[in-house]
Amino acid sequence: MNSWPRVFTPTVSLPKFPDLSIETAQGPRNFHPGHPVKMYVCGITPYDATHMGHAATYLTFDLINRYLTASGSEVSFVENITDIDEPLLERALRDDQDWKELAADQIALYEADMTALRIQPPKYFVPATEVMDLVSQAITKMKERGFVYTVDQDLYFDVSSFLPQLPITQEQALAVFSSRGGDPDRSGKRHPLDPVLWIANRDNEPGWESVHGFGRPGWHIECCVISLRYLNGEDFMSATSGDFLIDIQGGGSDLIFPHHFMSSAQAQAMTGQPFSYSFIHTGMVGLDGEKMSKSKGNLVFVSRLLLFGVDPMVIRMALLSSHYATDRMWSSDLLDSAQELVDALRRCLSREEVAPTTPLIQEIVAALANDLNTPQVLSLLSLWIQATESGEIGGSAGEIARALDALLGLTL
């Protein structure tokens, strides 16, 4: 599928960019300027509009993409669309709508939101429904390696050999697994945490023909296959070099388990290689002191804010005000503060004389290199605004405007 349009990015002229250092699930990971990077980010399940949690996640990986690109790295960026899954089918049934139409409508809305927020698109934006043959081949490969078994007509992945890699205790994992689409109590499974790979068709659900019967894939195998195929080429299942298969696997912290764990285990089962050099997760976004969730009816949608006339650069600025890895709260006060900062920056950028900008850009780059420290970046901008409004000169408004665009995606 074609992704949304790519936006122009100015060049940032610096003698040297420091390594991008990110705190990951495996500890600190450094990405060296000029080195190619394979990045996979888990995309939407298109059954509802883009909310602030989604926006915060995709902004984070946009910052990584922008920094690495500005520093001279070639970023191969892939994102999926889980356009066949229970939440999508359930909403389509509830609303008496064709599931394909619902998915298409929500994908179009998501793309519009990403365009407004100036999120750079992936090179490949891949719906799960377009990789059914690859999923079938991958399951066959894992079956040959002894990782697949049958319960009734469904196929399951034997995760037992990967359980020592669990990021949480098995007791915790069982509770999370049950709440996020797993079926730990199903009779006939070898281990309660084994995830389904192929679901035999039932209840007139959509399905695809395969050597495994008429059905559809489980959640985790979709991302596993899409990431490997589109970042490693057609021979991804026969890779045996021993290196990491990709460099970055990204998404919200709610994907740590089971999704990222299971996708990684299945990739290892298929290829014999470790999956990702780094797993990078973003914090959750709440609203006015409460967790933001569909069940509470307190989701804040990007499209709704845009409809009410909120400047997308203000939304972006508000999301930059918190560190990507922390759980944070969304509020009208946060939006108001972001509006004030955007207004002040625009006033300064309209001046002929501004405070020095070359050292400011160097400090912004250093802050971003230090685990995407965007709160520090905004503090630096606030100090620069104060210096400019107090009469300091020696900088170039055009220079800092280009850097803000290239590194932070802020077009002011």
DOROLUM-133363 format. One record per residue: residue in three letters; x, y, z of N, C-alpha, C in turn. Coordinates in steps of 0.1 Angstrom, whole numbers, padded with zeros to 4 digits, always signed. Example, Ala and Ser with C-alpha at 12.3 -4.5 7.8 and 13.67 -1.06 7.14 Angstrom:
<pts>
Ala+0132-0057+0078+0123-0045+0078+0132-0033+0078 Ser+0128-0022+0071+0137-0011+0071+0129+0000+0079 
</pts>
This chain:
<pts>
Met+0008-0012+0000+0000+0000+0000+0009+0012+0000 Asn+0005+0023-0008+0012+0035-0008+0010+0042+0006 Ser+0020+0048+0011+0019+0055+0024+0016+0070+0021 Trp+0014+0078+0031+0011+0092+0029+0023+0100+0024 Pro+0021+0112+0019+0032+0119+0012+0044+0122+0021 Arg+0056+0121+0016+0068+0125+0024+0069+0140+0024 Val+0073+0145+0035+0074+0160+0036+0089+0164+0034 Phe+0091+0175+0028+0105+0180+0026+0112+0183+0039 Thr+0124+0178+0040+0132+0180+0052+0145+0188+0049 Pro+0147+0200+0055+0159+0207+0053+0171+0200+0058 Thr+0183+0204+0054+0196+0199+0058+0200+0206+0071 Val+0206+0199+0080+0212+0205+0092+0227+0204+0091 Ser+0233+0216+0090+0248+0216+0089+0255+0216+0102 Leu+0261+0205+0106+0269+0204+0118+0282+0196+0114 Pro+0293+0200+0120+0305+0193+0117+0304+0178+0121 Lys+0297+0175+0132+0296+0161+0136+0284+0159+0144 Phe+0277+0148+0141+0265+0144+0150+0270+0133+0160 Pro+0266+0135+0172+0270+0124+0182+0261+0111+0179 Asp+0265+0100+0184+0257+0088+0184+0244+0091+0190 Leu+0233+0085+0184+0220+0085+0190+0220+0074+0201 Ser+0219+0077+0213+0219+0068+0224+0204+0066+0230 Ile+0199+0054+0229+0185+0052+0233+0185+0041+0244 Glu+0177+0044+0255+0175+0034+0265+0164+0024+0260 Thr+0168+0012+0258+0159+0002+0252+0156-0009+0263 Ala+0148-0018+0258+0145-0030+0267+0157-0038+0270 Gln+0167-0037+0262+0180-0045+0264+0191-0036+0271 Gly+0187-0024+0275+0197-0015+0280+0201-0004+0270 Pro+0211+0004+0272+0215+0015+0263+0219+0009+0249 Arg+0214+0015+0239+0218+0011+0225+0223+0024+0218 Asn+0234+0023+0211+0239+0034+0203+0238+0032+0188 Phe+0234+0042+0181+0232+0042+0167+0242+0052+0161 His+0251+0047+0153+0262+0056+0148+0259+0063+0136 Pro+0262+0076+0135+0259+0084+0123+0265+0078+0110 Gly+0257+0077+0100+0262+0072+0087+0260+0057+0085 His+0256+0050+0096+0254+0036+0095+0239+0033+0091 Pro+0236+0024+0082+0223+0021+0079+0215+0015+0090 Val+0202+0018+0091+0193+0013+0102+0181+0007+0096 Lys+0177-0005+0101+0164-0011+0097+0155-0009+0109 Met+0144-0002+0107+0134+0002+0117+0120-0003+0114 Tyr+0115-0011+0123+0101-0015+0121+0092-0010+0133 Val+0081-0004+0129+0072+0002+0139+0058-0005+0137 Cys+0053-0010+0148+0039-0016+0148+0029-0005+0145 Gly+0021-0007+0135+0011+0002+0130-0003+0000+0137 Ile-0013+0006+0131-0026+0006+0137-0034-0006+0134 Thr-0044-0009+0142-0055-0018+0138-0066-0008+0135 Pro-0070-0007+0122-0078+0004+0117-0093+0002+0120 Tyr-0096+0003+0133-0110+0002+0137-0115+0015+0144 Asp-0106+0024+0146-0109+0037+0152-0099+0047+0149 Ala-0102+0060+0152-0093+0071+0148-0080+0071+0156 Thr-0070+0079+0151-0058+0081+0158-0059+0089+0171 His-0056+0083+0182-0057+0091+0195-0043+0095+0199 Met-0042+0103+0210-0030+0109+0215-0019+0098+0218 Gly-0023+0086+0222-0013+0076+0225-0007+0071+0212 His-0015+0070+0201-0009+0066+0188+0000+0077+0184 Ala-0005+0090+0184+0003+0101+0179+0017+0102+0187 Ala+0017+0100+0200+0029+0101+0208+0039+0090+0203 Thr+0034+0078+0200+0043+0067+0196+0049+0070+0182 Tyr+0040+0074+0173+0046+0076+0159+0054+0089+0158 Leu+0052+0099+0167+0061+0110+0168+0075+0106+0173 Thr+0075+0097+0183+0088+0092+0188+0097+0086+0177 Phe+0091+0078+0169+0099+0071+0159+0102+0080+0147 Asp+0093+0090+0146+0096+0101+0136+0109+0108+0140 Leu+0110+0111+0153+0122+0118+0158+0134+0110+0156 Ile+0133+0097+0159+0145+0088+0156+0148+0088+0141 Asn+0138+0087+0133+0140+0087+0118+0147+0100+0114 Arg+0142+0111+0119+0147+0124+0115+0162+0126+0120 Tyr+0164+0122+0132+0178+0123+0137+0188+0115+0129 Leu+0185+0102+0127+0194+0093+0120+0196+0098+0106 Thr+0185+0103+0099+0186+0108+0086+0195+0120+0085 Ala+0192+0129+0094+0200+0142+0095+0215+0139+0097 Ser+0218+0128+0105+0232+0125+0108+0239+0117+0097 Gly+0231+0114+0086+0237+0107+0075+0234+0092+0074 Ser+0226+0087+0082+0222+0073+0081+0211+0071+0071 Glu+0211+0060+0065+0200+0055+0056+0191+0047+0064 Val+0179+0052+0066+0169+0045+0075+0159+0037+0066 Ser+0159+0024+0067+0149+0016+0061+0137+0014+0071 Phe+0126+0021+0068+0115+0022+0078+0103+0015+0072 Val+0098+0005+0080+0086-0003+0076+0076-0002+0087 Glu+0063-0001+0083+0052-0001+0093+0041-0009+0087 Asn+0034-0017+0096+0024-0025+0092+0010-0019+0094 Ile+0000-0025+0089-0014-0022+0093-0021-0036+0096 Thr-0025-0037+0108-0032-0049+0112-0047-0049+0108 Asp-0049-0050+0095-0062-0048+0089-0070-0061+0089 Ile-0067-0071+0097-0075-0082+0100-0073-0087+0114 Asp-0082-0084+0123-0080-0088+0137-0094-0086+0144 Glu-0095-0092+0156-0108-0092+0163-0114-0078+0165 Pro-0107-0068+0170-0113-0055+0172-0119-0049+0159 Leu-0113-0051+0148-0118-0046+0135-0131-0053+0131 Leu-0130-0067+0132-0142-0075+0129-0154-0072+0138 Glu-0151-0071+0151-0161-0068+0161-0168-0055+0159 Arg-0161-0044+0156-0167-0031+0153-0175-0032+0140 Ala-0170-0038+0130-0177-0039+0117-0190-0046+0119 Leu-0190-0057+0127-0203-0064+0130-0212-0056+0138 Arg-0207-0048+0148-0215-0040+0156-0222-0029+0148 Asp-0214-0023+0139-0219-0012+0131-0226-0016+0118 Asp-0227-0029+0116-0232-0034+0103-0225-0028+0091 Gln-0212-0028+0092-0204-0022+0081-0194-0033+0076 Asp-0192-0033+0063-0182-0042+0057-0168-0039+0063 Trp-0162-0049+0068-0149-0048+0075-0138-0041+0066 Lys-0139-0044+0053-0129-0038+0044-0131-0023+0043 Glu-0144-0019+0042-0147-0005+0041-0143+0003+0054 Leu-0146-0004+0066-0142+0002+0078-0127+0004+0079 Ala-0120-0006+0075-0105-0005+0075-0100+0006+0066 Ala-0106+0006+0054-0101+0017+0044-0104+0031+0049 Asp-0116+0033+0055-0119+0046+0061-0109+0050+0072 Gln-0106+0041+0081-0098+0044+0092-0083+0046+0088 Ile-0079+0038+0078-0065+0040+0073-0064+0054+0067 Ala-0074+0058+0059-0073+0071+0053-0073+0082+0063 Leu-0081+0080+0074-0081+0090+0085-0067+0091+0092 Tyr-0061+0079+0094-0048+0078+0100-0038+0085+0092 Glu-0038+0083+0079-0028+0089+0070-0030+0104+0070 Ala-0042+0109+0070-0045+0124+0071-0039+0129+0084 Asp-0041+0122+0095-0035+0127+0108-0020+0127+0107 Met-0014+0117+0102+0001+0117+0101+0006+0128+0092 Thr-0001+0130+0081+0003+0141+0072+0002+0155+0079 Ala-0009+0157+0086-0010+0170+0094+0001+0171+0104 Leu+0005+0161+0111+0015+0161+0121+0029+0161+0116 Arg+0030+0160+0103+0043+0160+0096+0052+0148+0101 Ile+0045+0136+0102+0053+0124+0105+0058+0118+0091 Gln+0070+0116+0090+0076+0111+0078+0070+0096+0076 Pro+0066+0093+0063+0060+0080+0061+0070+0069+0060 Pro+0066+0057+0063+0075+0045+0061+0078+0043+0046 Lys+0089+0036+0043+0092+0032+0029+0081+0022+0025 Tyr+0078+0013+0034+0068+0003+0031+0057+0004+0042 Phe+0045+0005+0038+0033+0006+0047+0024-0006+0043 Val+0025-0017+0051+0021-0030+0046+0009-0035+0054 Pro-0003-0037+0047-0014-0043+0054-0012-0058+0055 Ala-0016-0063+0067-0015-0078+0069-0022-0086+0058 Thr-0033-0081+0053-0040-0088+0043-0033-0090+0029 Glu-0021-0083+0028-0014-0084+0016-0002-0094+0017 Val-0001-0101+0029+0011-0110+0031+0006-0124+0035 Met-0006-0128+0031-0010-0141+0035-0002-0152+0030 Asp+0003-0151+0018+0012-0162+0013+0025-0163+0021 Leu+0030-0151+0024+0043-0151+0032+0040-0157+0046 Val+0029-0153+0052+0026-0159+0065+0025-0174+0064 Ser+0018-0179+0054+0017-0194+0052+0031-0200+0051 Gln+0039-0194+0043+0053-0199+0041+0061-0199+0054 Ala+0059-0189+0062+0066-0188+0074+0062-0198+0084 Ile+0049-0201+0085+0043-0211+0094+0049-0225+0089 Thr+0049-0227+0076+0055-0240+0071+0069-0241+0076 Lys+0077-0231+0075+0091-0231+0079+0092-0234+0094 Met+0084-0228+0102+0085-0231+0117+0080-0245+0120 Lys+0070-0249+0112+0065-0263+0114+0076-0273+0111 Glu+0084-0271+0100+0095-0279+0097+0106-0280+0108 Arg+0107-0268+0116+0117-0267+0126+0111-0272+0140 Gly+0099-0277+0140+0093-0283+0152+0086-0273+0162 Phe+0083-0261+0157+0077-0251+0166+0061-0250+0164 Val+0055-0258+0156+0041-0256+0153+0034-0269+0156 Tyr+0022-0268+0162+0013-0279+0165-0001-0275+0163 Thr-0010-0285+0163-0024-0283+0160-0033-0285+0172 Val-0042-0276+0174-0053-0278+0184-0066-0277+0176 Asp-0074-0288+0175-0085-0288+0166-0080-0285+0152 Gln-0084-0274+0146-0079-0271+0133-0070-0258+0133 Asp-0068-0253+0145-0060-0241+0146-0045-0245+0148 Leu-0036-0237+0144-0022-0239+0145-0016-0230+0156 Tyr-0008-0236+0165-0002-0228+0176+0013-0229+0175 Phe+0019-0218+0181+0034-0217+0182+0038-0222+0195 Asp+0048-0231+0196+0053-0237+0208+0064-0227+0213 Val+0061-0219+0223+0069-0208+0228+0079-0213+0239 Ser+0078-0226+0243+0085-0230+0256+0100-0227+0256 Ser+0107-0229+0244+0121-0227+0244+0125-0213+0245 Phe+0116-0203+0244+0119-0189+0245+0114-0183+0258 Leu+0108-0191+0267+0103-0185+0279+0113-0179+0288 Pro+0126-0185+0288+0136-0178+0296+0139-0163+0292 Gln+0134-0159+0280+0136-0145+0276+0124-0136+0280 Leu+0114-0142+0287+0103-0134+0291+0107-0121+0298 Pro+0101-0109+0294+0104-0097+0301+0097-0095+0314 Ile+0088-0104+0317+0080-0103+0330+0079-0118+0335 Thr+0074-0119+0347+0073-0133+0353+0062-0140+0345 Gln+0062-0153+0346+0052-0161+0339+0038-0158+0345 Glu+0038-0156+0358+0025-0153+0364+0019-0140+0358 Gln+0028-0130+0357+0023-0117+0351+0020-0119+0337 Ala+0028-0127+0330+0026-0129+0315+0012-0136+0313 Leu+0008-0145+0321-0005-0152+0320-0016-0142+0321 Ala-0015-0133+0330-0026-0123+0332-0027-0113+0320 Val-0015-0109+0316-0015-0100+0304-0019-0107+0291 Phe-0014-0119+0290-0018-0127+0278-0033-0128+0276 Ser-0039-0131+0287-0054-0133+0287-0061-0120+0284 Ser-0056-0109+0288-0063-0096+0286-0060-0090+0272 Arg-0050-0096+0265-0046-0090+0252-0047-0101+0241 Gly-0058-0107+0240-0061-0116+0229-0056-0130+0230 Gly-0049-0134+0241-0045-0148+0243-0055-0157+0248 Asp-0053-0170+0248-0062-0180+0253-0055-0190+0261 Pro-0050-0186+0273-0042-0195+0281-0049-0207+0286 Asp-0062-0207+0287-0070-0218+0292-0075-0228+0282 Arg-0071-0226+0269-0077-0235+0259-0071-0249+0261 Ser-0080-0258+0261-0076-0272+0262-0069-0277+0250 Gly-0058-0285+0252-0050-0290+0241-0037-0283+0238 Lys-0036-0271+0244-0023-0264+0242-0012-0270+0250 Arg+0000-0269+0245+0012-0275+0252+0015-0266+0264 His+0014-0253+0262+0017-0243+0273+0007-0232+0272 Pro+0002-0227+0283-0008-0217+0283-0004-0204+0275 Leu+0009-0201+0274+0013-0189+0267+0015-0191+0252 Asp+0013-0203+0247+0015-0205+0233+0005-0197+0225 Pro+0009-0189+0215+0000-0180+0208-0005-0187+0195 Val-0016-0184+0190-0021-0189+0178-0014-0184+0166 Leu-0011-0192+0156-0005-0188+0144-0015-0187+0132 Trp-0024-0196+0132-0034-0197+0121-0047-0201+0126 Ile-0057-0193+0124-0070-0195+0130-0080-0201+0119 Ala-0084-0213+0121-0093-0219+0111-0106-0211+0110 Asn-0112-0210+0098-0123-0202+0096-0135-0206+0104 Arg-0142-0196+0110-0154-0199+0118-0163-0187+0117 Asp-0176-0189+0120-0186-0179+0121-0186-0169+0110 Asn-0184-0174+0097-0185-0165+0085-0175-0154+0086 Glu-0164-0155+0093-0153-0145+0093-0146-0146+0080 Pro-0139-0135+0076-0131-0135+0064-0119-0145+0065 Gly-0115-0151+0054-0104-0161+0055-0097-0161+0042 Trp-0086-0169+0042-0077-0170+0030-0074-0185+0029 Glu-0073-0189+0016-0069-0203+0014-0054-0204+0016 Ser-0049-0215+0022-0035-0218+0024-0033-0233+0026 Val-0021-0237+0026-0018-0251+0028-0022-0255+0043 His-0025-0246+0051-0029-0248+0065-0044-0248+0067 Gly-0051-0247+0056-0065-0246+0056-0070-0232+0054 Phe-0084-0231+0052-0090-0218+0050-0091-0211+0064 Gly-0085-0199+0065-0085-0192+0078-0078-0179+0077 Arg-0073-0174+0088-0065-0162+0089-0054-0163+0099 Pro-0044-0154+0099-0033-0155+0108-0036-0149+0122 Gly-0028-0153+0131-0028-0147+0144-0021-0134+0143 Trp-0021-0126+0154-0016-0112+0155-0001-0112+0153 His+0006-0119+0160+0021-0118+0161+0028-0122+0148 Ile+0023-0132+0142+0030-0137+0130+0030-0126+0119 Glu+0019-0118+0118+0018-0108+0108+0030-0098+0109 Cys+0033-0093+0121+0044-0083+0122+0057-0090+0120 Cys+0058-0102+0125+0071-0109+0123+0074-0110+0108 Val+0065-0115+0100+0067-0117+0086+0069-0104+0078 Ile+0061-0094+0081+0062-0081+0074+0076-0074+0077 Ser+0080-0074+0090+0093-0068+0093+0104-0075+0086 Leu+0104-0088+0086+0115-0096+0080+0116-0095+0065 Arg+0104-0096+0059+0104-0096+0044+0108-0082+0039 Tyr+0102-0072+0045+0104-0058+0039+0117-0051+0044 Leu+0124-0057+0054+0137-0052+0058+0148-0061+0054 Asn+0145-0073+0050+0156-0083+0047+0155-0090+0033 Gly+0144-0086+0026+0143-0092+0013+0136-0105+0012 Glu+0135-0111+0000+0127-0122-0003+0132-0135+0004 Asp+0146-0136+0007+0151-0148+0013+0152-0147+0028 Phe+0143-0139+0034+0145-0136+0048+0144-0149+0057 Met+0137-0159+0053+0136-0171+0061+0148-0180+0061 Ser+0157-0178+0052+0169-0186+0051+0182-0180+0056 Ala+0180-0168+0063+0191-0161+0068+0198-0168+0080 Thr+0211-0169+0079+0219-0177+0089+0231-0170+0094 Ser+0233-0157+0093+0245-0150+0096+0248-0149+0110 Gly+0238-0150+0119+0240-0149+0133+0238-0134+0138 Asp+0237-0125+0129+0235-0111+0132+0221-0108+0136 Phe+0218-0097+0142+0204-0093+0144+0197-0091+0131 Leu+0185-0095+0130+0177-0094+0118+0173-0080+0115 Ile+0170-0072+0125+0166-0058+0123+0173-0050+0134 Asp+0173-0036+0133+0179-0028+0143+0170-0023+0154 Ile+0158-0019+0149+0148-0013+0159+0134-0020+0157 Gln+0129-0024+0167+0115-0028+0168+0108-0019+0177 Gly+0098-0011+0172+0092-0001+0180+0077-0001+0182 Gly+0072+0005+0193+0058+0006+0195+0055+0011+0210 Gly+0043+0011+0214+0039+0015+0227+0043+0004+0237 Ser+0044+0008+0250+0049-0001+0260+0039-0012+0263 Asp+0026-0010+0258+0016-0021+0259+0019-0032+0250 Leu+0029-0031+0241+0033-0041+0231+0045-0050+0236 Ile+0051-0046+0247+0062-0053+0252+0059-0068+0253 Phe+0048-0071+0260+0043-0085+0260+0028-0084+0259 Pro+0022-0093+0250+0029-0104+0244+0035-0101+0230 His+0031-0090+0224+0033-0088+0209+0048-0088+0205 His+0056-0080+0211+0070-0079+0207+0077-0092+0211 Phe+0074-0097+0223+0080-0109+0227+0077-0121+0217 Met+0065-0122+0214+0061-0133+0205+0066-0131+0191 Ser+0066-0119+0186+0071-0117+0172+0086-0120+0172 Ser+0093-0116+0182+0107-0119+0183+0110-0134+0184 Ala+0102-0141+0192+0104-0156+0193+0101-0163+0180 Gln+0091-0159+0173+0087-0165+0160+0098-0162+0150 Ala+0104-0150+0150+0115-0147+0140+0127-0156+0143 Gln+0130-0158+0156+0141-0166+0160+0138-0181+0156 Ala+0126-0185+0158+0122-0199+0154+0123-0201+0139 Met+0120-0191+0132+0120-0192+0117+0134-0192+0111 Thr+0143-0183+0117+0156-0181+0110+0168-0186+0118 Gly+0166-0188+0131+0177-0192+0140+0186-0180+0144 Gln+0181-0168+0141+0189-0156+0144+0181-0147+0155 Pro+0189-0139+0163+0182-0130+0171+0175-0119+0163 Phe+0163-0115+0168+0154-0106+0160+0159-0092+0159 Ser+0159-0085+0170+0161-0070+0170+0172-0066+0179 Tyr+0181-0057+0174+0192-0051+0182+0186-0043+0193 Ser+0174-0037+0191+0168-0029+0202+0153-0030+0201 Phe+0147-0030+0212+0132-0028+0214+0130-0015+0221 Ile+0123-0006+0214+0121+0008+0219+0106+0010+0221 His+0102+0014+0233+0088+0015+0237+0085+0029+0242 Thr+0073+0034+0239+0068+0046+0243+0059+0045+0255 Gly+0058+0055+0263+0049+0055+0275+0034+0056+0270 Met+0025+0054+0279+0011+0055+0277+0007+0070+0280 Val-0004+0074+0273-0010+0087+0274-0023+0086+0281 Gly-0025+0094+0292-0038+0094+0299-0045+0108+0297 Leu-0056+0110+0303-0064+0122+0301-0068+0127+0315 Asp-0063+0139+0319-0068+0145+0332-0067+0136+0343 Gly-0056+0128+0345-0054+0120+0356-0059+0105+0355 Glu-0065+0102+0344-0070+0088+0342-0064+0082+0329 Lys-0063+0069+0329-0059+0062+0318-0068+0064+0306 Met-0062+0067+0294-0071+0070+0283-0074+0056+0276 Ser-0087+0053+0275-0091+0041+0269-0105+0042+0262 Lys-0107+0033+0253-0120+0033+0246-0131+0030+0255 Ser-0129+0021+0265-0139+0017+0274-0144+0029+0283 Lys-0134+0037+0286-0138+0049+0294-0144+0060+0286 Gly-0143+0060+0273-0148+0070+0264-0141+0083+0265 Asn-0128+0082+0269-0120+0095+0272-0108+0096+0262 Leu-0110+0090+0250-0099+0092+0240-0099+0105+0234 Val-0087+0111+0232-0086+0124+0225-0080+0121+0212 Phe-0088+0124+0201-0084+0121+0188-0078+0132+0181 Val-0067+0129+0173-0060+0140+0165-0070+0146+0156 Ser-0078+0138+0149-0087+0144+0139-0097+0153+0145 Arg-0102+0150+0157-0111+0159+0164-0105+0172+0167 Leu-0093+0172+0172-0086+0185+0175-0084+0193+0163 Leu-0080+0186+0152-0078+0194+0139-0091+0200+0134 Leu-0102+0192+0136-0115+0197+0132-0119+0210+0140 Phe-0115+0210+0152-0118+0222+0161-0108+0233+0159 Gly-0099+0232+0149-0090+0243+0146-0077+0243+0153 Val-0073+0233+0160-0061+0232+0167-0049+0231+0157 Asp-0039+0239+0158-0028+0239+0149-0020+0225+0151 Pro-0018+0218+0141-0011+0205+0143+0003+0207+0148 Met+0009+0218+0146+0023+0220+0152+0021+0222+0167 Val+0010+0227+0172+0008+0228+0186+0006+0215+0192 Ile-0001+0206+0185-0003+0192+0190+0011+0185+0191 Arg+0019+0187+0181+0032+0181+0180+0041+0187+0192 Met+0040+0200+0194+0048+0206+0205+0043+0201+0218 Ala+0030+0199+0220+0025+0193+0233+0031+0179+0235 Leu+0032+0171+0225+0037+0158+0226+0052+0158+0229 Leu+0059+0168+0224+0073+0169+0227+0076+0173+0241 Ser+0067+0178+0248+0069+0183+0261+0072+0173+0272 Ser+0069+0160+0269+0072+0149+0279+0082+0140+0272 His+0090+0133+0280+0099+0123+0275+0091+0111+0270 Tyr+0096+0106+0258+0088+0096+0251+0085+0083+0259 Ala+0094+0080+0268+0093+0067+0275+0084+0068+0288 Thr+0080+0080+0292+0073+0081+0304+0058+0081+0301 Asp+0050+0075+0310+0036+0077+0310+0033+0091+0313 Arg+0023+0097+0306+0020+0111+0308+0005+0114+0306 Met+0001+0126+0310-0013+0130+0309-0015+0141+0299 Trp-0025+0139+0291-0029+0149+0282-0040+0158+0289 Ser-0039+0171+0286-0049+0180+0292-0050+0193+0283 Ser-0060+0201+0286-0062+0213+0279-0051+0223+0283 Asp-0046+0222+0295-0035+0231+0300-0022+0228+0292 Leu-0020+0215+0289-0008+0211+0281-0009+0217+0267 Leu-0021+0217+0262-0022+0223+0248-0021+0238+0249 Asp-0026+0244+0259-0024+0259+0260-0009+0262+0262 Ser-0002+0255+0269+0012+0258+0271+0020+0256+0258 Ala+0016+0246+0250+0023+0244+0237+0019+0255+0228 Gln+0007+0260+0228+0003+0271+0220+0011+0283+0223 Glu+0014+0286+0236+0022+0298+0240+0036+0297+0235 Leu+0042+0284+0235+0055+0283+0231+0056+0284+0216 Val+0047+0278+0209+0046+0280+0194+0045+0295+0190 Asp+0036+0302+0197+0034+0316+0194+0047+0324+0196 Ala+0054+0321+0207+0066+0328+0211+0077+0325+0200 Leu+0078+0313+0196+0088+0309+0186+0085+0316+0173 Arg+0073+0317+0169+0069+0324+0157+0072+0339+0157 Arg+0070+0344+0169+0073+0359+0170+0088+0361+0168 Cys+0096+0352+0175+0111+0354+0173+0116+0351+0159 Leu+0110+0341+0153+0114+0337+0139+0111+0348+0129 Ser+0101+0357+0133+0098+0367+0123+0107+0379+0125 Arg+0116+0379+0134+0125+0391+0137+0137+0390+0127 Glu+0142+0402+0124+0155+0402+0116+0167+0398+0124 Glu+0166+0401+0137+0178+0398+0146+0173+0389+0157 Val+0180+0378+0159+0177+0368+0170+0190+0365+0177 Ala+0188+0359+0189+0199+0354+0197+0207+0343+0189 Pro+0220+0341+0193+0228+0331+0186+0221+0317+0184 Thr+0222+0312+0172+0215+0300+0169+0224+0287+0167 Thr+0236+0290+0163+0245+0278+0160+0247+0270+0173 Pro+0251+0277+0185+0252+0269+0197+0239+0263+0202 Leu+0228+0269+0199+0215+0264+0202+0212+0251+0195 Ile+0215+0251+0182+0213+0238+0174+0222+0227+0179 Gln+0234+0230+0183+0243+0220+0188+0238+0214+0201 Glu+0232+0223+0209+0227+0218+0222+0214+0210+0220 Ile+0206+0214+0210+0194+0206+0206+0198+0192+0202 Val+0208+0191+0193+0212+0179+0188+0218+0170+0199 Ala+0225+0176+0208+0231+0168+0220+0219+0163+0229 Ala+0209+0171+0231+0198+0167+0239+0190+0155+0232 Leu+0188+0156+0219+0181+0145+0212+0190+0133+0212 Ala+0203+0134+0211+0212+0123+0211+0211+0115+0224 Asn+0208+0122+0234+0207+0117+0248+0193+0111+0251 Asp+0190+0100+0244+0177+0094+0246+0165+0103+0243 Leu+0166+0110+0232+0155+0119+0228+0150+0128+0239 Asn+0158+0135+0245+0154+0144+0257+0147+0156+0252 Thr+0135+0155+0247+0127+0166+0242+0123+0176+0253 Pro+0121+0173+0265+0118+0183+0275+0130+0193+0276 Gln+0142+0187+0275+0154+0196+0276+0154+0205+0263 Val+0151+0199+0252+0150+0207+0240+0141+0219+0241 Leu+0129+0217+0247+0119+0228+0248+0124+0238+0259 Ser+0132+0234+0269+0138+0243+0278+0148+0252+0271 Leu+0156+0246+0263+0166+0253+0255+0159+0264+0246 Leu+0148+0260+0240+0141+0269+0231+0135+0281+0239 Ser+0130+0278+0251+0124+0288+0260+0135+0298+0264 Leu+0147+0293+0267+0158+0302+0271+0162+0311+0259 Trp+0162+0305+0247+0166+0312+0235+0155+0323+0232 Ile+0143+0320+0234+0132+0330+0232+0134+0342+0242 Gln+0138+0339+0254+0140+0349+0264+0152+0358+0260 Ala+0162+0351+0255+0174+0359+0251+0171+0368+0239 Thr+0164+0362+0229+0160+0370+0217+0151+0382+0221 Glu+0141+0380+0230+0132+0390+0233+0139+0401+0242 Ser+0150+0397+0248+0157+0407+0256+0168+0414+0248 Gly+0168+0411+0235+0177+0419+0226+0190+0413+0222 Glu+0193+0401+0226+0205+0394+0221+0204+0392+0206 Ile+0215+0393+0199+0216+0391+0185+0228+0382+0181 Gly+0230+0380+0168+0241+0371+0164+0237+0358+0158 Gly+0224+0356+0158+0219+0343+0152+0211+0345+0139 Ser+0207+0334+0133+0200+0334+0121+0186+0327+0123 Ala+0175+0334+0121+0162+0329+0122+0160+0317+0113 Gly+0165+0319+0101+0164+0308+0090+0171+0296+0094 Glu+0183+0297+0101+0191+0285+0105+0183+0277+0115 Ile+0178+0284+0125+0171+0276+0136+0157+0271+0131 Ala+0151+0278+0122+0138+0274+0116+0140+0261+0108 Arg+0151+0260+0101+0154+0248+0093+0158+0236+0102 Ala+0165+0239+0113+0168+0228+0123+0156+0223+0130 Leu+0147+0232+0134+0135+0228+0141+0126+0219+0131 Asp+0126+0223+0119+0119+0215+0109+0125+0201+0107 Ala+0138+0201+0105+0145+0188+0102+0145+0179+0113 Leu+0148+0184+0125+0150+0175+0137+0138+0172+0145 Leu+0129+0182+0146+0117+0181+0154+0104+0180+0146 Gly+0105+0183+0133+0093+0182+0125+0084+0194+0128 Leu+0089+0205+0133+0081+0217+0136+0083+0227+0125 Thr+0073+0230+0117+0073+0240+0107+0066+0252+0112 Leu+0074+0262+0115+0068+0274+0122+0069+0286+0113 
</pts>
